[in-house]
Amino acid sequence: MRSMTGYGRGEAAKDGFKFTVELNSINRKQSDISINLAKELAELEPRIRDEINAHLSRGRVMVVVAFHRGGAKAEEQIELDMALAKAYHRAIQKLQKEMKLNGLLTLDTILRAPGVMKLAEAALDAESVWPSVEAALRKAIAGLVKMREKEGKFLANDLAERLGFLQAGLDLVRKSAPEIVTRYRAQLHARVKDAGLDVPLDDERLVKEVVFFADRCDISEEITRLSSHLNQFRDCLKSNEPVGRTLDFLAQEMGREINTIGSKANAAEISQQVVKMKAELEKIREQIQNIE
């Protein structure tokens, strides 16, 4: 199980260029990928998006792809415009002659003139450098996935602990459920007796009332379904596949069963457990929002 929060970074080099890919991911119900890419590599965006989608199913992922020239010697990165340098030289000499100025014309003066010396512009062919960008991207994805898995283990432990609280509450509800009808039968007979009516316990009308109440407050099906949801939830916590959506669905179904138990069971001890279970389930729902 993975979290949706993480960070990864990867690097690769080719032909004197160094490529760096950084990934940041946060919670999001769907997959949302934002890519910050140099214009020279713009055509690689669909490939980058496909590669990320192949490894991550949910979350907002911010991608930054950068490159710089790093392997070549310094002199190989410098361009000298000889024609421009000679033009500057002739122009300065002509100015000296026309204005009858004396002065020493040095190499430093020519080299400082705009455009005579400049760094060579980096030229990239996106198609040829894709293997390097892909290598850096995969390293970044691997780092991101590793961090998401690590945080996912903490989330799984926390959810398992909270699931234990729900199970304990369900066990108490299951234990109390059979006593509800028995208690109601005794209360009903006590009311009849207090009213001064001589009605035996096996009176047909009394029996029908008890049967009707028993059918109305029967929570055995809800207990069974809730128990099944808890078991499925536990299985998901052990899965290596994305389970965030499944857990979200199970949490909704568990909430439905707990609410039904609370509305059908006419018993204070069960109502108390329902309140505690709903509070714990809300905490579980909050944590599920962090799971891929």
Buried (B, 14 or more C-beta within 10 A) or exposed (E): BBBBBBBBBBBBBBEBBBBBBBBBBBBBEEBEBEBEBBEBBEEBBEBBBEBBEEEBBBBBBBBBBBBEBEEEEEEEBEEEBEEBBEBBBEEBEEEEEEEEEEEEEEEEEBEEBEEBBEEEEBEBEBEEBBEBBBBBBBBBBEBBBEBBBEBBEEBBEBBEEBBEBBBBBBEBBBEBBEEBBEEBBEEBBEEBEEEEEEEEEEBEEBEEBBEEBBEEBBBEEBBEBBBBBBEBBBEBBEEEEBBBBBBBEBBEBBBBBBBBBBEBBEBEBBBBBBEBBBEBBEEBBEBBEBBB
